Amino acid sequence: MDSADLFSLPMIREKDTCWITVEIGGHSQAVVLMAVPDVINESIARVIDQCVDKGHGIGGFTTLGFENFQHYVLDSNPVPGPGADFPPKTAFFTITVSNAVRVALQPGALDPAIPAAISRSALDSARLARVSSSTQFGYMSGAQEWATGAAGMKRGGDVTWWEAASTSASDRMIYQCDPGLGSPAVPDCSQIE
């Protein structure tokens, strides 16, 4: 990828057994996301290193810009639930390495790790809030709502976290390995440009 290139998303690159997909994650109406190509390439390399190469031999995904979404949720009062409308600034990239492309891959929308990460972060914020304060209660309620959304999902399923939250009563994510994404080969992945 060159720094002046513009790409439509999702962007898919493949070589034999390795498929790399870059797409918009989250529940917002973002039209344009900008990222430095080197950062995307570093993110791809991290997933290959952590999931495919380090003895796991499985695919995985990473997020890029997830902290913008996370900060928006945690800085709001009250904490918005998964079914809320989120502004375009909360969109983030998901970068997936797998051995095949799936029509409904979209881990930024379909993987329970996303709402689970928000729930953990809300719990952490609740622990830091003044005991029995409305702020602590807001974080605890938000954590429960996001955890409920995650519980209504399954990895590899087709229910988004905002749909799961409406049908059911961390820190920045670095990567998530998933055996359901197959076994891409490191040599194939490293040859994709």
Number of C-alpha atoms within 10 A of each C-alpha: 12 8 9 8 7 10 12 9 14 13 12 14 14 19 17 14 16 24 23 24 22 23 21 25 24 27 22 17 14 16 9 13 15 10 12 11 14 12 11 19 13 11 21 23 17 18 24 27 15 18 25 25 17 11 9 15 20 24 29 28 29 23 25 21 19 23 18 14 23 22 14 16 22 20 11 11 13 15 21 20 21 26 18 14 12 18 13 16 15 21 25 25 24 25 28 30 32 29 23 19 17 11 6 11 19 24 27 27 22 26 23 25 21 22 31 21 20 30 28 17 22 27 20 16 18 22 13 11 16 11 11 9 10 13 18 19 16 21 26 19 20 26 27 18 24 29 23 22 29 28 16 19 22 15 15 17 13 16 18 25 30 21 17 24 24 16 12 13 9 15 12 17 18 13 21 17 21 20 15 13 21 18 21 26 22 17 13 15 24 13 11 13 10
